[in-house]
Amino acid sequence: MPTKISAAADTGYELLTATDFIQWLEPGKHADLIDGEIFMHSPVSLRHAKLLNFLDALMRVYIDRYRLGELYREVVAVRLSTRNVFLPDLAFYHRDRGNPAQEHYVEGAPDLVVEALSRRTGYRDLGMKFAEYEQHGVREYWVLDPETLVHRFYRRNAEGILAEFAAEGDRIESQVISGFFVKRSWLDPGALPSLDSCISEVAGDSPRS
């Protein structure tokens, strides 16, 4: 049950546990639990939705073709700790992880997370959530901005820090999804390329491990 916190006799608030939050979630509710507090997601723009739909489809076809693991969309809750549960836009779990999925959530940090920024809530993806993903072992964190097109890509380094990579390059190669890449020039929701042509270029003919 929630933990009651009080700084004075006449004020107080409650911190939820992951269990409380997961029980509160229901279809149609999009929110994150950050350090015990609920933060609602804001409605997304059409550009946001189009960019995520494109990347979701591209990743999903590739991952399924080579049976590399599981890709979840934001309707699936990811439990990081007792007071942190996020609904990432996209979350990939490598097949070597076994089966972290429970009945109503997935246990443990994804191997790769994609978050598309929204105007009202983007600061959380670049602040509080970034730190939690880093602390709990996310290996790659892709942050896409559908409005400014300033996309940033982070990878865990030897010190356990999420450090930016491919800052100037057009080709973004993932070390987590073996053989997978996107091109920065593909990630403009106002001028998305043909999905079939991108799949053909990325997938090729050789199976990945």
C-alpha positions as a printed Julia matrix, in Angstrom:
209×3 Matrix{Float64}:
  0.0     0.0     0.0
  1.1     3.64   -0.46
  3.62    5.14    1.95
  2.39    8.35    3.57
  4.99   11.12    3.69
  4.52   14.26    5.78
  6.75   17.3     6.14
  4.4    18.95    8.64
  1.34   18.08   10.7
 -1.11   19.55    8.17
  0.59   18.53    4.91
  1.55   15.25    3.33
  1.43   13.05    0.27
  1.71    9.4    -0.65
  4.47    7.51   -2.42
  3.24    4.54   -4.41
  5.03    1.24   -4.75
  5.42   -0.48   -8.1
  2.69   -2.9    -7.06
  0.3    -0.04   -6.22
  0.99    1.6    -9.57
  0.6    -1.54  -11.65
 -2.71   -2.26   -9.94
 -3.82    1.32  -10.69
 -2.9     1.08  -14.38
 -5.6     0.03  -16.79
 -6.05    0.13  -20.57
 -5.97    3.7   -21.81
 -3.94    5.04  -18.87
 -0.46    6.16  -19.94
  1.75    7.25  -17.07
  5.08    6.63  -15.37
  5.83    6.02  -11.71
  8.96    8.01  -10.89
 10.31    7.73   -7.34
  6.85    6.8    -6.1
  4.93    9.61   -7.84
  2.61    9.3   -10.84
  3.41   11.43  -13.9
  0.82   11.3   -16.67
  1.88   11.19  -20.32
  0.71   14.08  -22.47
 -1.25   13.52  -25.71
  1.18   13.06  -28.59
  1.35   15.04  -31.81
  0.8    13.49  -35.22
  4.52   13.88  -35.94
  5.33   11.99  -32.72
  2.93    9.17  -33.62
  4.15    8.88  -37.23
  7.82    8.7   -36.19
  7.17    6.03  -33.57
  4.96    4.01  -35.91
  7.74    4.0   -38.51
 10.51    2.97  -36.11
  8.3     0.41  -34.39
  7.48   -1.25  -37.71
 11.1    -1.21  -38.9
 12.48   -2.63  -35.66
  9.7    -5.19  -35.28
 10.13   -6.7   -38.74
 13.89   -6.96  -38.25
 13.68   -8.4   -34.71
 11.01  -10.92  -35.71
 12.86  -11.97  -38.87
 15.99  -12.9   -36.94
 14.24  -13.88  -33.7
 16.38  -11.55  -31.64
 14.01  -10.91  -28.75
 10.87   -9.0   -27.83
  9.87   -5.43  -28.67
  7.18   -3.77  -26.54
  5.2    -0.58  -27.22
  4.23    1.98  -24.55
  1.15    0.09  -23.38
  3.46   -2.35  -21.55
  4.73   -1.34  -18.11
  8.43   -1.87  -17.31
  9.19   -2.37  -13.61
 12.66   -1.03  -12.77
 12.46   -0.99   -8.97
 10.04   -0.83   -6.06
  9.08    2.79   -6.85
  9.9     3.18  -10.54
  7.73    1.81  -13.34
  7.9     3.32  -16.83
  5.93    2.87  -20.03
  8.67    3.44  -22.66
  7.65    4.29  -26.19
  9.65    1.26  -27.36
 11.46   -1.29  -25.19
 13.58   -4.15  -26.55
 14.6    -7.24  -24.53
 17.22   -9.52  -26.06
 16.3   -13.19  -26.33
 19.19  -14.1   -24.01
 17.25  -12.46  -21.17
 14.84  -15.39  -21.12
 11.25  -14.32  -20.44
 11.06  -11.27  -18.14
  7.37  -10.69  -18.95
  4.9   -11.1   -16.1
  1.11  -11.05  -16.45
  0.76   -7.26  -16.25
  4.31   -5.91  -16.67
  7.87   -6.68  -17.72
 10.46   -7.09  -14.97
 13.81   -5.32  -15.25
 15.4    -2.71  -17.46
 15.17   -3.19  -21.24
 18.33   -3.65  -23.27
 17.3    -0.77  -25.55
 14.78    2.01  -24.95
 13.4     4.51  -27.47
 11.63    7.62  -26.17
 10.13   10.22  -28.51
  9.96   13.61  -26.82
  6.72   15.44  -26.21
  6.68   19.17  -25.64
  5.25   19.01  -22.11
  6.96   15.89  -20.79
 10.26   15.65  -22.71
 12.24   17.03  -19.78
 11.51   13.83  -17.86
 12.94   11.64  -20.63
 16.15   13.71  -20.54
 16.32   14.02  -16.77
 14.7    11.8   -14.18
 14.02    8.88  -16.5
 17.44    9.09  -18.16
 19.08    8.7   -14.74
 16.86    5.76  -13.8
 17.47    3.97  -17.08
 21.19    4.47  -16.62
 21.15    3.28  -13.01
 19.19    0.14  -13.82
 21.35   -1.05  -16.69
 19.74    0.02  -19.97
 22.41   -0.6   -22.62
 21.17    1.83  -25.29
 18.84    4.8   -24.98
 17.57    6.54  -28.11
 15.9     9.94  -27.62
 14.04   11.24  -30.67
 12.66   14.74  -31.08
  9.94   14.73  -33.75
  9.71   18.54  -33.74
 13.33   19.75  -33.88
 14.77   16.53  -35.4
 17.64   16.74  -32.89
 17.86   13.01  -32.24
 20.37   11.74  -29.69
 21.65    8.22  -29.14
 23.3     6.94  -25.97
 25.19    3.74  -25.23
 26.5     2.32  -21.95
 30.27    2.71  -21.71
 32.86    0.86  -19.62
 32.09    3.07  -16.6
 28.39    2.2   -16.76
 27.45    5.66  -18.04
 25.1     6.29  -20.95
 27.35    8.25  -23.31
 26.28    9.76  -26.62
 27.4     8.07  -29.84
 26.98    8.81  -33.55
 26.48   12.48  -32.74
 27.5    13.61  -36.22
 26.8    10.51  -38.28
 23.83    9.69  -40.47
 24.02    5.93  -39.86
 23.07    4.87  -36.32
 24.2     1.31  -35.63
 22.86   -0.57  -32.63
 25.13   -2.86  -30.63
 22.13   -4.29  -28.79
 20.03   -5.33  -31.81
 22.75   -7.1   -33.76
 23.15   -5.81  -37.32
 20.33   -3.27  -37.02
 20.76    0.36  -38.03
 18.73    3.42  -38.93
 19.73    6.5   -40.83
 19.21    9.88  -39.25
 17.8    11.07  -42.57
 14.99    8.5   -42.2
 13.76   10.01  -38.93
 11.86   13.05  -40.18
  8.14   12.39  -39.58
  7.32   14.98  -42.23
  9.22   13.07  -44.92
  9.38    9.41  -43.9
 10.92    7.06  -46.47
  9.29    3.9   -47.79
  9.2     1.31  -45.02
  9.76   -1.53  -47.5
 12.89    0.09  -48.92
 14.31    0.67  -45.42
 13.56   -2.91  -44.37
 15.3    -4.21  -47.48
 18.35   -2.07  -46.8
 18.58   -2.94  -43.11
 17.69   -6.61  -43.19
 19.73   -7.78  -46.17
 19.96  -11.52  -46.64
 22.22  -12.73  -43.81
 20.76  -13.92  -40.47
 21.93  -12.2   -37.29
 22.77  -13.76  -33.94
